[in-house]
Amino acid sequence: MAIRNVGVAGCGLMGGGIAQTCAQSGYETVVREVNQQLLDKGMARINEAWDMLAAKGKITRGQVDEYRARLHGTLDLADFADCDLVIEAVIENMEEKLRLFPALDHIVKPGALLLTNTSSLNVTQMGAVTKRPDKVCGLHQNRARMPLLSKQGHPGAFLIRWLGWGGQHIALRSCSYSHRSDELGYRTDG
Ligand SMILES: NC(=O)c1ccc[n+]([C@@H]2O[C@H](COP(=O)([O-])OP(=O)(O)OC[C@H]3O[C@@H](n4cnc5c(N)ncnc54)[C@H](O)[C@@H]3O)[C@@H](O)[C@H]2O)c1
C-alpha cells in the first residue's frame, strides 16, 4: 500500500516535528491536538521552523508555501479516516495510548498502519487493543544516521528508526507496506 496521507496524533515536540517532516517529504499531513490552544502552539512552532529555514536560505519561500499547503491541523480524530499511516505522538502515558489506539482503529481505514512514537511503552499492548495488531508498529526517531529496522513485540510490528531529521534524509520518503511479507519498506534519498 502506498503511503500518501499521514495522520499525526499530538502536536507537541515530537508530533510537531514528525508532522513537519512528513509535510516536507511530500505527504498530505493532518495533525491532531486536544484543544485549539495546543494546536495553535504546535502549528506556530512548525511555521516558525519553516520561516527560519527559509531565512537561512535552506529552503525557498515557494517550498514553505508548498509545505504549509500540505499540513492541516485538526481537533477531530475523524479527520484521520483516509490516512494510510497514523503516527501517535501523544504524551508518554499508557492509559492515554490505550484509549487512543481503539479509537484510531475504529476511525482509520482498514489496512492502514498505526505507528507509535513511544520511547518506552509496550507496542504489543497497544496493538492488542485494536483489531489490527499486525499493523501496529513502533517508530523511533534517531538522530544518528543509522538505517535500522528491527522487530518489536508482535511479529508484524516493526520498530523503525528514522535516519535523520529535518526533511533532507527521511526514512519515510518512500514508504510502502507489503501485505505479502508483512514488512514496512522504506527508501531514503540521503
Ligand atoms: N526519539 C524519539 O523517538 C522520542 C523522543 C522524545 C519523545 N518521544 C515520545 O514521543 C511521544 C510524545 O512526546 P513529546 O515529547 O512530543 O510530548 P509533548 O508533551 O511535547 O507532546 C504530547 C502532545 O500530545 C497531546 N495529546 C495528548 N493526548 C492526545 C490525544 N489523544 N490526541 C492528540 N494529542 C494528544 C498533548 O496535548 C501534547 O501536546 C511520547 O510517547 C514520547 O515518549 C520519542
The ligand as a Tripos MOL2 file, in Angstrom:
@<TRIPOS>MOLECULE
LIG
   44    48     1     0     0
SMALL
NO_CHARGES

@<TRIPOS>ATOM
      1 N1         13.4140    9.7100   19.9030 N.am      1 LIG1
      2 C1         12.1130    9.6020   19.9440 C.2       1 LIG1
      3 O1         11.5040    8.9720   19.0850 O.2       1 LIG1
      4 C2         11.3580   10.2790   21.0640 C.ar      1 LIG1
      5 C3         11.9230   11.3590   21.7480 C.ar      1 LIG1
      6 C4         11.1460   12.0240   22.7140 C.ar      1 LIG1
      7 C5          9.8580   11.5900   22.9890 C.ar      1 LIG1
      8 N2          9.3350   10.5190   22.3400 N.ar      1 LIG1
      9 C6          7.9510   10.0550   22.5920 C.3       1 LIG1
     10 O2          7.0820   10.8070   21.7650 O.3       1 LIG1
     11 C7          5.8080   10.9710   22.4140 C.3       1 LIG1
     12 C8          5.4710   12.4560   22.5220 C.3       1 LIG1
     13 O3          6.4760   13.0920   23.2810 O.3       1 LIG1
     14 P1          6.6250   14.6900   23.2670 P.3       1 LIG1
     15 O4          7.9350   14.9840   23.8750 O.co2     1 LIG1
     16 O5          6.2840   15.2300   21.9290 O.co2     1 LIG1
     17 O6          5.4640   15.1080   24.2990 O.3       1 LIG1
     18 P2          4.7330   16.5180   24.4000 P.3       1 LIG1
     19 O7          4.1770   16.5770   25.7790 O.co2     1 LIG1
     20 O8          5.6010   17.6190   23.9080 O.co2     1 LIG1
     21 O9          3.5160   16.3740   23.3750 O.3       1 LIG1
     22 C9          2.4610   15.4830   23.5420 C.3       1 LIG1
     23 C10         1.2190   16.1670   22.9770 C.3       1 LIG1
     24 O10         0.1930   15.2050   22.8290 O.3       1 LIG1
     25 C11        -1.0290   15.8690   23.0740 C.3       1 LIG1
     26 N3         -2.0610   14.8640   23.3170 N.ar      1 LIG1
     27 C12        -2.3430   14.2010   24.4470 C.ar      1 LIG1
     28 N4         -3.3680   13.3210   24.1990 N.ar      1 LIG1
     29 C13        -3.7030   13.4460   22.8960 C.ar      1 LIG1
     30 C14        -4.6520   12.8270   22.0280 C.ar      1 LIG1
     31 N5         -5.4820   11.8730   22.4920 N.pl3     1 LIG1
     32 N6         -4.7050   13.2080   20.7190 N.ar      1 LIG1
     33 C15        -3.8770   14.1510   20.2500 C.ar      1 LIG1
     34 N7         -2.9540   14.7890   21.0220 N.ar      1 LIG1
     35 C16        -2.8760   14.4320   22.3290 C.ar      1 LIG1
     36 C17        -0.7420   16.7820   24.2390 C.3       1 LIG1
     37 O11        -1.6810   17.8190   24.2930 O.3       1 LIG1
     38 C18         0.6810   17.2670   23.8900 C.3       1 LIG1
     39 O12         0.6530   18.4770   23.1600 O.3       1 LIG1
     40 C19         5.9470   10.2820   23.7690 C.3       1 LIG1
     41 O13         5.4310    8.9810   23.6620 O.3       1 LIG1
     42 C20         7.4500   10.2680   23.9970 C.3       1 LIG1
     43 O14         7.8750    9.2500   24.8600 O.3       1 LIG1
     44 C21        10.0770    9.8500   21.3790 C.ar      1 LIG1
@<TRIPOS>BOND
     1     1     2 1
     2     2     3 2
     3     2     4 1
     4     4     5 ar
     5     4    44 ar
     6     5     6 ar
     7     6     7 ar
     8     7     8 ar
     9     8     9 1
    10     8    44 ar
    11     9    10 1
    12     9    42 1
    13    10    11 1
    14    11    12 1
    15    11    40 1
    16    12    13 1
    17    13    14 1
    18    14    15 2
    19    14    16 1
    20    14    17 1
    21    17    18 1
    22    18    19 2
    23    18    20 1
    24    18    21 1
    25    21    22 1
    26    22    23 1
    27    23    24 1
    28    23    38 1
    29    24    25 1
    30    25    26 1
    31    25    36 1
    32    26    27 ar
    33    26    35 ar
    34    27    28 ar
    35    28    29 ar
    36    29    30 ar
    37    29    35 ar
    38    30    31 1
    39    30    32 ar
    40    32    33 ar
    41    33    34 ar
    42    34    35 ar
    43    36    37 1
    44    36    38 1
    45    38    39 1
    46    40    41 1
    47    40    42 1
    48    42    43 1
@<TRIPOS>SUBSTRUCTURE
     1 LIG1         1 GROUP 0 **** ****
